Amino acid sequence: MDIGHKQTYEQSIASLRATDPGHPVPVVLETLTDPANRHLVEYVTEDPFGAHVFPGNIPDYPPADFLSDLDRQLAATAPIHLWSYIPTCAYRCRFCQYPVVLVKGSPEVADSKATQWVDWNIREAELWLRDVPNLASAPVGEFNVFGGTPSLLPPDAIRRLLDFYRENFNFTPDTAIRFEGDPSTFTPAKLELLAELGCTKLSSGVQSFDDPVLEQCGREHTAQMCVDFVRNAQRIGFEWISVDLMYGLLDQTVDSVRRDLDIVLENELTAVVCTKLHLADYSDTRTGVAGEKPAAWQLPDYRAKLVKKGHRWPTLGEQYQMREVLTEGLVRSGYREHPTMYFARDGLGPEKWKAIMVDQDKQEAEVAIGLGGSSSCRTSEAITDVNWKLYSEAVEAGRVPLGSATRFSEEAQEARAVKMALSTLRPLDDQLHQQRFPGRSLFDEPWLGRFRSLEERGLAVVDDGAKQIRLTADGEVLVEAIINSEL
């Protein structure tokens, strides 16, 4: 199967049935090959991103109106999630379609370029504080410096960035500060600095512990660098160390993913985020933020060249075997999934920022400051410019650099809440739904008919007594497809 190429339904079914004989056939295969679920097969074949990001249904919404919507919600709010997006990277991965900016050259030149993005980020944050007055007093549940590769920043720039946010936003004693980075740039000295500055959580895009797979991805770190980063962070005392793993990568096998799991368990990671390779363009569905340049692997000629050279993409069946290896192995070893494909050690709870955003009784605002940031409140959402020149011109001119915004109708607000809550893999509670949306019930139409359809196909359970809806095991595996194609 050529990932990213339009497949017929018959080709997709053949790819689903092509599994690694050395591992069990994925349990979800029977459900996916049922003709009643053809639309789900088409979804997973096309592979758009989006279990946790939902665009509004009313386009061309004035960005200034989004800022006003956000300000009204923040006047009386529970903790929110605050992002600072630093788009700098030393190189571009072959699967990456996010808006990133390469910083190359001598260490002095690279540091100067990276520092410029801290300057712009702080200036943009000041503009948000000016145009959204209630943002300054909104309690921050989690502050996440992400990218890009913010761990590339020189020490003085990191200190200046964190000091600015701590001094100008409402960080409380309970605010968690998380910093993301590449394993090769999370040096012991950089980790010591982050600990000194109050960071308690680290996230790193490991992607794989298989060196040949990493090489095909264009990653410039090794598996041993990943392990060294984890052990150094544990030695320094970070309370939360999370890594990202990807499956469905070029030349990846089910055995390779099994070895990834073994290394995670051996090193007792706090949390693991497991992501399927996504090559559909995020901008087609606005379920992710895509930059102006496609990923190398999105280009048909490039993919064809790789296949001619003897490389291969895992089949759909192998991808579901990989998923099953990871999910079953993590759950069996004491990890809990919340939301879908986010695993934390049992008893530690979900990552706070995900709970703030998606739990049925929360779903608070998020503000993402930086190139390509995605921000939202209950009535609208907006994306910051992804063109760095337009972004920098707006910031220098004193404008919050929002590139576009969309609004949610009342019906879309309700649908978004249901979808986000389902992605947590927790039962939907009708009492909570009615509190949030007076006069509406999950046990009335249009919801009841949709959930009954899922129940008939073994994807959900409708509990009339407890007034709850919960996904079955197969429903949890296919939750992205369900919420994006049926709800």
N, C-alpha and C positions, 0 to 999 in steps of 0.2 A: 504493500500500500504506500503510495506517495503522499505523505502527510501534506496537507494544505491544498491538494488537488481535489476538484469536485468529484465525488464518488457516486456511482449509482447505488440504489438500495441493495441490489444483489452483491455488488462489490463490498459494501459495508458488512453485510452478513457473512460473506466469505472471510473477511478480515477478522471479524469477531470470532469465528470458529477456528482460526489459525492460531493455536496456542502452543506454548512450550510443553512438550510431553513430559518433561522432568518435573512439572509442578501441576497441582490440581487444576482442573478446569474452573474458571471463576464462577462463583455461585450465581452471579447476576446474568450469566449468559442466557439462561432459559427465559428470563423475563425480557431481555433485549431482543431475542429472536422471535418473540411472539408478535405476529402481524399487528395486533392491537397497539403495539408500542412502536410502530414504524417511525412516528414523529420524534420519539426519543432517540432512536438510532440516528436519524438525520441530524439531530442536534449534536450528539457526541462525535459524529463524524466530521461535521463542519467545525466543531470545537471552538466556538466563541467563548471568551472569558466572561465570568460574571455570576458568582454566587453571592457576592457581598456589595456590589456596586449597582445602583439602579438609577437610570436617568429619568428626568421628568418627562411627562408626555405632552407638555406645551412648550414648543421651541421658541427661540428668539425672544426670550425673556430678558428685559433690561437688567444688566448686571447690578446697577444701582438699586433696583428693586429687590434683588437677592440680598444685598447687604442690609437693606431695611428689614426684610423678613428675618434674617439672622439676628439682627439687633433686638427685634421684638422677642424672639424666643429666648435670647440670652438674658433678658431682663429678670427672669426668674427661672433658673436652670439648675439641674443636677450637674455633676462634673461632666465636662466635655473632653473630647480628644483633640489635642493640638499637635499639628505636624510642622516641622521645619524641613523643607525639601532642599537638599544641596545636590545639584545634578552632576557634579564633577565625577568623571571616571578616567582611569588611566588607559582604558581600552574598551572596545564595545564587544559584548558577547554576541555570538551568532544567532541567539534566540531573542535578543533584546529589541523591543520596539518602543521602549519608554523614551521620553525626552531627556537625553543625557548630553553632556558637554565634555569633550575630551580635553584633558590638561596634560600636555606633553612638553618636552624640552628639559633643560637643566633643572636641578632641584629648585634653584632660585626662581626660574621662570614658571615652573609648575606651581610652586607655592604662591607666587603672585597672582596667577590666574585663579587658583582656588580661593584665595583670600578675597578676590573681587566678588565672588559669589556670596561670601558671607556679608560683605558690604551691602550688596543688593538685597539679600534676604532680610537683614536688619532694617534697611530703609523701607522695604515692602511691609514688614511687620508694623512699623510706625504708621504707615498709611492705613492699614487695617484698624489699628487702634483709634485713629482719627475718625474713620468713617463708620466704625461699629463701636460706639462708645461703651456699650455694655460688655464688650469683649475683655476689657481690662479687669473687670470684677468677676467674670465667670470662673468658677473653680475648675482647675485643670486636673482631670483624673489621670491622664498620662500624656507626657510630652515625648514625642518621638522624633529624633533627628534621623532622617532616612534619605535615600538617594536613588540613583547615583551611588557614590562611594564617599560618604562624609568622613570616613576614617582616613581619607587622603589628606584632609586639611592639616596644616601645620599647627603645632600646639597652641600658639598664641591666638590663632583664629578660632580654634575650638573653645578656648577659655572665653574669648570675647562673645561668641555666639551664645554659649550657655549662660553666661553672666547676664547678658541682655534679656533673655527670655525670663530668667528667674526674677529679675528686678522689675520687669514691666508687665508681667502677667501674674494671675492669681495662683501661684504655686502654693499648695498647702502641705502640711506634714505628710499627707497621704499621697501626694503626687509622685507617680513613678516617672523616672527619666530613662528613656531607652535610646540607645545609639546603635546604628547599623553600620556594617562595614564588610570589607573583603578580608578573608583570613590572612592574606599576606600583608595587609596594612594595619591589622590589629597587633602591632608589635607589643612586647612587654612594657616598653616605656609609654606607648599610647594608652594601653590598658590601665597602667598606674595613674596616668593623668585623668582618665575618665572616672576612675574610682574616687580620686581626690575631689573631682568636681560634682560628685553626688549622683553619678549614673549608677543605677542598680541593675539595669537590664541591658543585655547585649543580644543583637540579632546578626546573623551572618549568612550570606548566600553561598553556602557550601556547594549546593546542587548535587554533588556526587562525591563519593570517596574512591572513585575508579579513575585512575590517571588517564588512560586512553579516552574515556568518555569526556573527561574534563578538557582534554586537548581538542577534541572535535568541537566542543562548545566554544572554543576560543578563550577558555579561562586560563589565566596565567598564574594560577596557584596549583599546588599539588595536594594530594590527600594528606600527606604528612603535615603540611602547613596547617590544614584544617584541624587535625588532631592536636597539634601544638597550640593553636589558638585556644581551643577548648580547655586544655589542661592549664595553660597560663591564666586564663580567666578564672578557672576554679581555684587555682592557688591564690590569686589576689582576693577572691572572696565575693565575686558577683553573685547575687541571689538568683538571677534568672539568665540562663544562657540558652538561646534558641538558635537552631540552624534551619535553613531551608533546604529541602531535598526536592529534586525534580525527577519525574519518571516519564518515559516516552521519548527519551533523548536519542540522538543518532548513535547507532551501534550499541546501545544499552540492552542488556539482557535481564531476564528475571533473576538469574543468579547474581548479577551485579547489584541489583537492588536489594537482594537478600543480604549481601555483604555490607551494603550501606546500613541496613537495619542493625546488623551485628555490631558495627562500629558505634552507632548511636547508643545502643544498650550497654556496650562495654564501657563507654565513657560517661554514662549516666547523665545525659543531657536533660536539662529542665524541660525543654519543649522542642517540638519539631513541627515545622510547617511543610506539608507535602503538596506539591503542585504538579499537575499534569502539564506537559508542554502544550502551549497555546500558540498557534500560528495564524489563526484568523485575525484580521485587522481589528484592533479594539475600536477604532474610529467608526467602523461599520455599524456598531451597536451602541457605542458610547458606554460600554460596560467596563472600560478601562481607559487609561490615558495613553495615547500613542503619540510619539514624536513625529517629526516631519520625515524621518528616514525609516523605511521598513527594515526589519531584521533581515540579515543575510539569508537565513533559512526560509524566509517568506518568498524569496525570489524563485520562480519555477525553474529557470535555467540553472541556477546555482544548485538546487536540489537534484536536478537531473544529472548534473556533473558529478555530484557526490555518489549517486547510485551507479553511474558508469565506472567510477573508481573502485567499486566493490563494497561501498558502505550500504547500510540498510537501516530503515526505520522500523521500530517495533510495530507489529500488527495491533489492531484494536484489542484482539483477544489477549495478547501479551501485555498490553497496557493495563487491562483489568486484572491480570494476574499480578502485575507489579503493585497495583493499588492494594490488592488483597493481602499480599505479603506484608506491605507496610502497615496497613490498618490493623489487621489481625495480630501481627507481631507486637505492635505498640500497645494495643489494648490488653493483650495477654500478659504484657510485662508491666502493667500498672499505669498506663497512660490513659487519659480520658479525652475524647474528641469533642471539642466545642470551640467554635462552630465547625462546619465540615472541613476536614483535613487539617485542622489546627489541634495538635495534641500536646497536652501538658500532663505532668506527673499527677496522678490522682491525689486529691487533697490540696493541691495548689490552686485549683480553680482555673478558669479560662484566662487568656491574656486580657488584662483589664480593658485595653482599648477596644477589643472586639465586644466585650460585654456591654460597654458603654454604648456602642453603636448599634448592636443587632438584637440584644435580648428583648423579648416581647414587652417587658415592663419598663424599658429604658429608651433605647433608640434616640439618644441625645445628639446634639450637633457635633460636627467636626469641622475644624478649620485647618486648611493646609496652605502654608505660606511657602512660596517658591515656584520655580518654573514648572508648569504642568500640574500644580496642586489641584486636588479634587476636594471641594468643600461642600457641605450640605447642611440644611436644617429640615424641619418637617414639611415645609411647603415649597421649597425650591432647592436647586443645587447649581454649582458653577464650577468651571474649570479655568484655571489660570492659563495665560498664553503659553504655548509650547514652542513658539519661535523666540529664540533668545534675544534677537535684535528688537522685536516688538516688545518683549518683556522689559528689557533694559531701558528702552525709550520711555515706556509708560512709567516705570519707577522713577527715572530721572526727571520726568515731567510732573511727578507728584500725583499719579493716578494709581489706584489699586489695579494691577494688570490682569483683570479678568478677561479672558478671551470670549467666553460664551456662558450662557446660563439657560436653564430650563425650569419650568414650574410644574408642580404636581396638582392636578385637579383633585377634588375631594375623593373621588373614586380611586385615583392613582395613589393618593396618600395611604388609603386603606390597603390597597394591593401591595404597595411597597412594604408596609408594616408586616403583612402576612408573610411575604417572601423572605424578608430579613429574619423574621422569627423562625421560620422553617429552617433556614440555613444553620441555626444553632443546634439542630437535631434534638431539641427539647420539645415536649408536647405543646401544642397550641392550646391555650386555655381560653374558653369562650368568655368567662367572667372578665378576664383582663382585656379581652377584645372589646367587650361592651363598655367597659370603663373608658377606654381610649376613644371609641367611636359610638357614642350614645345612639340607640335606636338601631344598631347594626349587630348582627350575630353571625357567627361561623356556621350556625345550624339553620340558617335561612338561605334562600337563594341570593346571589348566585353561587355562594361558597359551598353550600351543602352538596349540590349536584356535582361540582368539581371534585370534592373530596370523596363522594360516593364512587365516582368513576375510578379514582385512584385505588379505593378499597377493592373494587371488583377485580382490578388487575394485580392485586397483591402488593401495592405500593404504600398503602396507608391503612390505618385503623381508625374508624369513627366510633368513639366511645360515647354513646348517647347518655349513659348514666353519669359519668364524670364530666361530661360536656368538654371533652378534649379530642384533639386530632393529633395522632402521632404517626410518624413514618415507620414503615417496616424496615428490615435490614436492606432489602433491595431498594426501597425508597430513599434511604440515606445515601446509598451509593450513587443514585441517580438524581439527587436533590437539585443539582444545578440545572439539569435538563428539565426537571419537573417545574421548577419555579420560573424558568424562562420560556417554556413552550406551552404550559398548561394553565398558569395562573396569571 
